[in-house]
């Protein structure tokens, strides 16, 4: 992670902290649970990174993501799912794929 990426992440956290109504899409209980589980996974991942590098790095990455979600209250996966849901057609919509015109009477 470069300094630019770290600064971008910190600025995102600061903005989310200042204006929570613009960025939050998770409930309070989800934030608390994400923060607790993320902290645990980050800690376990970092402590086991030398004995099991792949598992430790994966645990640390997932833990950092959950901790970010818990701190900011913003979940990018949920945001993407909500955007996809808005784009889906309703069950009442009719999609016409082919038009046939008959000239015979």
PEBELMO-V711176 format. One line per field, one symbol per residue. psi: psi as a letter, one per 30 degrees, with the letter a starting at -180 (. if undefined). burial: b if it has 24 or more other C-alpha atoms within 12 Angstrom, else e. Layout:
psi->???
burial->???
//
This chain:
psi->kleeeeeeeeeeeeeeeeiffffkglleeeeeeeeeeeeeeeeeeefgffeieeeeeeeeeeeeeeeeeeefgkjeeeeeeeeeeefkklffkkkjfkkkkkfk.
burial->eeeeeeeeeeeebeebeeeeeebbbbeeeebeebbebbbebbebbbeeeeeeeeeeeebbbbbbbbbbbbbbbbbeeeeeeeeeeeeeeeeeeeeeeeeeeeeee
//
